[in-house]
Amino acid sequence: MTPPYAQDGVADANRPLIRDGASQGYDFEPRPGTHWMHSHHGLQEQRLMAAPLIVRTVEDRREDAQEVTVLLHDFTFKDPAEVLAGLTGGTMDHGDMNHGGGHGGGHGGAMPMMNHSMDMKGMGDMKGMGGMTMAAMDLNDVEYDAYLANDRTFDDPEVVRVERGGRVRLRLINGATSTAFHIELGALDGTVVAADGNPVQPVTGRRFGMVMGQRLDILVRLPDEGGAFPVLAQREGERQRTGIILATPGATVNKVAGLADGAAGPVDLSLERRLTALAPLAPRPTDAAFTIRLTGGMAPYVWTIDDRPFGEHRPLTVLKGQRVTVTMVNESPMAHPMHLHGQHFQVAALNGTALAGAVRDTVLVPTNGSATIAFDADNPGRWPLHCHNLLHMATGMMTELVCEQTI
């Protein structure tokens, strides 16, 4: 979504917080597609304060396909501040931290971190991850208590009734705070038709990667003989998985294990390279070009842009109407899903190779790799550009794109 700045909702950046018992109205022309909304205050997003926001066109309503929306999340019984405390070992009051309105340091507490020395034998050099081998790459920060699809696990999954031979449009949303997933369609062939709510040229397959903040619209057709068909979301680097089950009338629905037989590899750029926008940017010269470095690391647990945490950042300033490119170079040991508020961008290059990629709002920047985005600055305001790993953003990986009105 690209609402006007005053309605973007970043805490205290453009309007006050919505206090307990209060309400706030929003009034702007929505952009069609699969979107979602979540709190940008403190660590509330980790408490599942998020929801799908689907905007349909007239053509969508006429489409001969059943819609199924799936919101993925990671869940912990711990206080989110305690989770972050176990990583930072510092002193920070995240109840007062506003993503877009200020910055703090670390904080104290105790929660075991992930073991980042993973056994990834047989996975090779992972060409989609910028050339860094698995031995040198961190994948996950935290062991969560559960991984959810529409707030449920495979102990009690959502079973969606579908027609034999029918078409289903899966609207998949990775709303997890710190988990990337592989979408596994099993026996079904899928066709990606939109990324982050924006139409793309069809891309077929049965396995698709999604990082935090991203959305995929995938069309599937059920076989005429019917049956039960799990749609799986497996955590990258691990065996845990969640999902839903599509089942035709009378089909036997068997229990699906919450652990896969083997660990998944990392989510990489293989799908991103295949995506092409249906409505790309018009060719024109670049007016403003920026390069930023994604920096920081696990020890100490601080994630920054150009070695500067949010609050000490240097905004990227542009004028309304300018064609802008931003190249993000990842010098850190983890991949980062980078999200820009207020503007949709086209992926213009991955690891230095130019392409006319998807128009979207979140792109993965792999470890030791880079991504270049391009857009026409058409929405004045101070727009956050941040990592959509909540824990990385909370410790500083955010800057601002300042789009100023032309004089």
C-alpha positions as CSV (number, residue, x, y, z in Angstrom):
1,M,0.0,0.0,0.0
2,T,1.1,3.6,-0.7
3,P,-1.1,5.8,1.5
4,P,-0.3,9.5,1.9
5,Y,2.3,10.1,4.5
6,A,-0.1,11.3,7.1
7,Q,-1.9,7.9,7.0
8,D,1.0,5.5,6.8
9,G,0.8,4.7,10.5
10,V,4.4,4.5,11.5
11,A,4.3,5.2,15.2
12,D,4.5,8.9,16.1
13,A,6.3,9.6,12.8
14,N,3.3,11.2,11.2
15,R,0.5,11.1,13.7
16,P,0.1,10.0,17.4
17,L,-0.3,6.5,18.5
18,I,-3.8,5.0,18.7
19,R,-4.3,4.9,22.5
20,D,-6.2,2.2,24.4
21,G,-9.9,2.5,23.7
22,A,-9.4,5.1,20.9
23,S,-9.9,4.7,17.1
24,Q,-8.4,6.1,14.0
25,G,-10.0,6.4,10.6
26,Y,-8.2,6.2,7.3
27,D,-9.4,7.5,3.9
28,F,-7.3,7.1,0.8
29,E,-7.6,5.4,-2.6
30,P,-6.3,1.8,-2.1
31,R,-4.0,0.0,-4.5
32,P,-5.4,-3.4,-5.6
33,G,-3.6,-6.5,-4.5
34,T,-2.6,-8.7,-1.5
35,H,-1.5,-6.4,1.2
36,W,-1.3,-6.5,5.0
37,M,-1.2,-4.2,8.0
38,H,0.7,-4.5,11.3
39,S,1.8,-2.4,14.2
40,H,5.0,-0.4,13.8
41,H,5.2,0.4,17.5
42,G,7.8,-1.3,19.7
43,L,7.7,-5.0,19.3
44,Q,3.9,-5.3,19.0
45,E,4.2,-7.0,15.6
46,Q,5.7,-10.1,17.4
47,R,2.5,-10.3,19.5
48,L,0.6,-11.1,16.2
49,M,-0.8,-7.5,15.8
50,A,-1.1,-8.0,12.1
51,A,-3.9,-8.7,9.6
52,P,-4.4,-9.2,5.8
53,L,-5.6,-6.3,3.8
54,I,-7.0,-7.5,0.4
55,V,-8.1,-5.0,-2.2
56,R,-9.9,-6.6,-5.2
57,T,-10.6,-5.2,-8.6
58,V,-13.7,-5.8,-10.6
59,E,-11.7,-8.3,-12.7
60,D,-10.7,-10.2,-9.5
61,R,-14.4,-10.6,-8.6
62,R,-15.1,-12.0,-12.0
63,E,-12.2,-14.5,-11.9
64,D,-13.2,-18.1,-11.8
65,A,-11.0,-18.9,-8.8
66,Q,-11.7,-19.4,-5.1
67,E,-9.6,-17.1,-3.0
68,V,-7.7,-18.5,0.0
69,T,-5.7,-16.0,2.1
70,V,-2.9,-17.3,4.4
71,L,-1.1,-15.2,6.9
72,L,2.1,-16.8,8.2
73,H,3.7,-15.9,11.5
74,D,6.2,-17.0,14.1
75,F,5.1,-17.1,17.7
76,T,6.7,-17.1,21.1
77,F,5.1,-17.4,24.6
78,K,7.9,-15.1,25.8
79,D,7.6,-11.3,26.1
80,P,9.1,-10.0,22.8
81,A,11.4,-7.7,24.9
82,E,12.8,-10.8,26.6
83,V,13.5,-12.4,23.2
84,L,15.4,-9.3,22.0
85,A,17.2,-9.1,25.4
86,G,18.6,-12.6,24.9
87,L,20.2,-11.4,21.7
88,T,21.5,-8.0,22.7
89,G,22.4,-8.4,26.4
90,G,22.0,-4.6,26.8
91,T,19.5,-2.2,28.4
92,M,16.7,-1.0,26.2
93,D,13.0,-0.2,26.9
94,H,11.3,-1.4,23.7
95,G,7.9,-0.5,25.0
96,D,8.8,3.1,24.1
97,M,10.5,2.3,20.9
98,N,8.8,3.7,17.8
99,H,9.9,2.4,14.4
100,G,10.1,5.7,12.6
101,G,10.1,8.0,15.6
102,G,13.3,7.3,17.4
103,H,16.1,4.8,18.2
104,G,17.5,3.1,21.2
105,G,20.4,0.7,22.0
106,G,20.4,-2.8,23.4
107,H,18.8,-4.3,26.5
108,G,19.2,-6.9,29.1
109,G,17.5,-10.3,29.7
110,A,18.0,-14.0,28.9
111,M,16.8,-16.1,26.1
112,P,18.9,-18.6,24.2
113,M,19.9,-17.6,20.8
114,M,19.9,-20.0,17.8
115,N,22.9,-22.1,17.2
116,H,24.2,-20.5,14.0
117,S,26.8,-23.2,13.4
118,M,24.3,-25.3,11.3
119,D,25.2,-28.5,9.5
120,M,24.4,-27.7,5.9
121,K,26.4,-30.4,4.2
122,G,25.4,-31.0,0.6
123,M,23.8,-27.6,0.1
124,G,26.7,-26.3,-1.9
125,D,27.7,-22.7,-2.3
126,M,24.2,-21.4,-2.7
127,K,24.6,-19.3,-5.8
128,G,21.5,-17.3,-5.0
129,M,23.0,-16.0,-1.8
130,G,25.6,-13.7,-3.2
131,G,28.4,-16.3,-3.2
132,M,28.7,-16.9,0.5
133,T,28.8,-20.5,1.6
134,M,26.5,-21.9,4.2
135,A,29.3,-22.2,6.7
136,A,29.7,-18.4,6.8
137,M,26.0,-17.5,6.8
138,D,23.6,-17.0,9.7
139,L,19.9,-17.9,8.9
140,N,17.8,-17.7,12.1
141,D,18.1,-15.6,15.2
142,V,15.5,-17.2,17.5
143,E,13.9,-20.6,18.2
144,Y,10.2,-19.8,18.3
145,D,7.5,-21.9,20.1
146,A,5.3,-22.2,17.0
147,Y,5.0,-21.3,13.3
148,L,1.5,-20.3,12.3
149,A,-0.7,-20.3,9.3
150,N,-3.8,-18.2,10.0
151,D,-3.0,-18.5,13.7
152,R,-2.9,-22.3,13.6
153,T,-0.3,-25.1,13.5
154,F,-0.5,-28.6,12.0
155,D,-1.7,-29.8,15.4
156,D,-5.1,-28.2,14.3
157,P,-4.7,-26.8,10.8
158,E,-7.2,-24.9,8.8
159,V,-8.9,-27.2,6.3
160,V,-10.3,-25.2,3.3
161,R,-13.0,-26.9,1.3
162,V,-12.4,-26.6,-2.4
163,E,-14.0,-28.0,-5.6
164,R,-12.7,-30.9,-7.6
165,G,-11.1,-29.5,-10.7
166,G,-11.5,-26.0,-9.4
167,R,-9.0,-23.1,-9.4
168,V,-7.7,-21.5,-6.2
169,R,-6.0,-18.2,-5.8
170,L,-3.7,-18.5,-2.8
171,R,-2.9,-15.1,-1.3
172,L,0.1,-15.8,0.8
173,I,1.5,-13.3,3.3
174,N,4.7,-13.7,5.2
175,G,3.9,-11.8,8.4
176,A,6.6,-13.4,10.5
177,T,8.8,-11.2,12.4
178,S,12.0,-13.1,11.9
179,T,11.4,-16.2,9.7
180,A,11.6,-16.8,6.0
181,F,9.6,-19.7,4.5
182,H,9.7,-22.0,1.5
183,I,6.2,-22.5,0.1
184,E,5.7,-26.2,-0.9
185,L,2.7,-27.1,-3.0
186,G,3.3,-30.8,-3.1
187,A,1.4,-32.5,-5.9
188,L,-0.1,-29.2,-7.2
189,D,1.5,-27.0,-9.9
190,G,1.4,-23.3,-9.0
191,T,1.6,-20.2,-11.0
192,V,2.8,-17.0,-9.4
193,V,0.7,-14.1,-10.8
194,A,1.5,-11.3,-8.3
195,A,4.3,-10.2,-5.9
196,D,3.6,-7.8,-3.0
197,G,0.2,-7.1,-4.6
198,N,1.6,-6.2,-8.0
199,P,0.9,-8.3,-11.1
200,V,3.8,-10.2,-12.6
201,Q,4.3,-12.4,-15.7
202,P,3.3,-15.9,-14.8
203,V,6.0,-18.1,-13.2
204,T,5.3,-21.8,-12.6
205,G,6.6,-24.2,-10.0
206,R,5.8,-26.1,-6.9
207,R,8.3,-24.4,-4.5
208,F,8.6,-20.7,-3.9
209,G,10.6,-18.7,-1.3
210,M,9.1,-15.8,0.7
211,V,11.0,-13.6,3.2
212,M,9.4,-11.4,5.8
213,G,7.0,-8.8,4.6
214,Q,6.6,-10.4,1.1
215,R,3.4,-11.6,-0.5
216,L,2.7,-14.0,-3.3
217,D,-0.5,-14.7,-5.3
218,I,-0.3,-18.2,-6.6
219,L,-2.9,-19.9,-8.8
220,V,-3.4,-23.7,-8.5
221,R,-5.9,-26.0,-10.1
222,L,-7.2,-29.0,-8.2
223,P,-7.3,-32.4,-10.0
224,D,-10.7,-33.7,-11.2
225,E,-10.4,-36.7,-8.9
226,G,-10.1,-34.5,-5.8
227,G,-8.2,-35.2,-2.6
228,A,-6.5,-33.4,0.2
229,F,-3.6,-31.1,-0.6
230,P,-1.4,-29.5,2.0
231,V,0.1,-26.1,1.3
232,L,3.2,-26.1,3.3
233,A,5.5,-23.3,4.6
234,Q,8.8,-24.6,5.8
235,R,11.2,-22.5,7.8
236,E,14.4,-21.8,6.0
237,G,17.4,-23.8,7.4
238,E,15.2,-26.0,9.6
239,R,12.6,-28.8,9.6
240,Q,9.7,-26.8,11.2
241,R,6.7,-26.2,9.0
242,T,3.2,-24.9,9.1
243,G,0.4,-24.4,6.5
244,I,-3.2,-25.2,5.5
245,I,-4.9,-28.1,3.7
246,L,-7.0,-27.7,0.6
247,A,-9.6,-30.6,0.6
248,T,-12.3,-31.5,-1.9
249,P,-15.7,-32.8,-0.6
250,G,-15.4,-36.3,0.9
251,A,-11.6,-36.3,0.8
252,T,-9.7,-38.0,3.7
253,V,-7.6,-35.4,5.5
254,N,-4.6,-37.1,7.0
255,K,-2.4,-35.5,9.8
256,V,0.5,-33.5,8.5
257,A,3.7,-33.6,10.6
258,G,4.9,-30.3,11.9
259,L,8.5,-31.4,11.1
260,A,9.7,-32.1,7.6
261,D,11.9,-35.1,6.8
262,G,14.9,-32.8,6.3
263,A,16.0,-29.2,6.8
264,A,15.3,-26.7,4.1
265,G,18.0,-24.6,2.6
266,P,18.0,-20.8,2.7
267,V,15.5,-18.7,0.8
268,D,17.5,-17.2,-2.1
269,L,17.0,-15.1,-5.2
270,S,16.0,-17.9,-7.6
271,L,12.4,-16.8,-7.7
272,E,13.2,-13.1,-7.7
273,R,15.3,-13.5,-10.8
274,R,12.3,-15.1,-12.6
275,L,9.8,-12.4,-11.8
276,T,8.9,-9.7,-14.4
277,A,6.5,-6.9,-13.8
278,L,3.4,-6.7,-16.0
279,A,3.4,-3.0,-15.6
280,P,7.1,-2.0,-15.4
281,L,8.6,1.5,-15.0
282,A,8.7,3.5,-18.2
283,P,12.3,3.9,-19.4
284,R,13.9,7.2,-18.4
285,P,17.2,8.5,-17.0
286,T,18.0,8.3,-13.3
287,D,17.8,11.6,-11.5
288,A,19.1,10.5,-8.1
289,A,21.2,7.4,-7.3
290,F,22.2,6.1,-3.9
291,T,24.2,3.3,-2.5
292,I,23.8,2.1,1.1
293,R,25.6,-0.6,3.0
294,L,23.8,-3.1,5.2
295,T,26.1,-3.6,8.2
296,G,26.2,-5.0,11.7
297,G,26.3,-8.5,13.1
298,M,25.5,-11.0,15.8
299,A,28.1,-10.1,18.4
300,P,27.3,-7.5,19.4
301,Y,23.7,-7.9,18.2
302,V,23.4,-4.6,16.3
303,W,22.2,-4.1,12.7
304,T,22.8,-0.9,11.0
305,I,22.9,1.0,7.6
306,D,26.2,2.5,6.7
307,D,27.4,1.6,10.2
308,R,24.8,4.0,11.6
309,P,21.7,2.9,13.7
310,F,18.4,4.6,13.2
311,G,18.5,8.0,14.9
312,E,22.1,8.5,13.7
313,H,21.1,7.8,10.1
314,R,21.6,9.9,7.0
315,P,18.3,10.2,5.1
316,L,18.1,9.7,1.3
317,T,16.6,13.0,0.1
318,V,14.9,13.2,-3.3
319,L,12.4,15.5,-5.1
320,K,9.0,14.5,-6.1
321,G,8.9,13.4,-9.7
322,Q,12.6,12.2,-9.8
323,R,13.5,8.7,-11.0
324,V,15.5,7.2,-8.1
325,T,17.7,4.2,-7.8
326,V,18.9,2.7,-4.5
327,T,21.6,0.0,-4.4
328,M,21.7,-2.0,-1.2
329,V,25.0,-3.8,-0.6
330,N,24.9,-6.4,2.2
331,E,28.2,-6.6,4.1
332,S,26.6,-8.4,7.1
333,P,26.4,-12.1,7.9
334,M,22.7,-12.4,7.5
335,A,20.3,-11.8,4.5
336,H,17.9,-8.9,4.9
337,P,14.4,-8.4,3.5
338,M,14.4,-4.6,2.8
339,H,11.1,-2.8,2.8
340,L,10.3,0.7,1.6
341,H,7.3,2.6,2.8
342,G,5.3,5.0,0.6
343,Q,6.7,3.9,-2.8
344,H,6.5,0.8,-4.9
345,F,9.8,0.0,-6.7
346,Q,10.9,-2.2,-9.5
347,V,13.8,-4.6,-8.9
348,A,16.4,-3.3,-11.3
349,A,19.5,-5.5,-10.4
350,L,20.4,-8.5,-8.3
351,N,24.1,-9.0,-7.3
352,G,25.1,-6.5,-10.0
353,T,23.2,-8.2,-12.8
354,A,20.6,-5.9,-14.4
355,L,17.0,-7.1,-14.9
356,A,13.5,-5.7,-15.4
357,G,12.1,-7.5,-12.3
358,A,9.0,-7.3,-10.3
359,V,7.3,-4.2,-9.0
360,R,7.0,-4.7,-5.3
361,D,7.8,-3.2,-1.9
362,T,10.1,-5.8,-0.2
363,V,13.2,-7.4,-1.7
364,L,15.7,-9.8,-0.2
365,V,19.3,-8.6,-0.1
366,P,21.5,-11.7,0.3
367,T,24.6,-12.0,2.4
368,N,27.6,-10.7,0.5
369,G,25.2,-9.7,-2.3
370,S,23.3,-6.6,-3.5
371,A,20.0,-5.5,-4.9
372,T,19.1,-2.3,-6.8
373,I,15.6,-0.9,-6.8
374,A,14.2,1.8,-9.0
375,F,11.1,4.0,-8.6
376,D,9.6,7.3,-9.5
377,A,9.3,9.4,-6.3
378,D,5.6,10.4,-6.3
379,N,4.6,10.4,-2.7
380,P,6.0,13.2,-0.5
381,G,6.9,12.3,3.0
382,R,9.6,10.8,5.3
383,W,9.4,7.1,4.4
384,P,11.1,4.4,6.4
385,L,13.5,2.1,4.5
386,H,14.2,-0.8,6.8
387,C,14.9,-4.5,7.3
388,H,11.6,-6.4,7.7
389,N,13.3,-8.7,10.3
390,L,11.7,-7.0,13.4
391,L,14.8,-7.8,15.5
392,H,17.1,-6.2,13.0
393,M,15.0,-3.1,12.7
394,A,14.7,-2.8,16.4
395,T,18.4,-2.6,16.8
396,G,19.0,0.0,14.1
397,M,18.6,-1.3,10.5
398,M,16.5,1.5,9.2
399,T,16.9,4.8,7.4
400,E,14.5,7.3,5.7
401,L,13.7,8.2,2.2
402,V,12.7,11.9,2.3
403,C,10.6,12.8,-0.7
404,E,10.3,16.6,-0.9
405,Q,7.8,18.6,-2.9
406,T,9.4,20.3,-5.9
407,I,9.7,24.1,-5.6
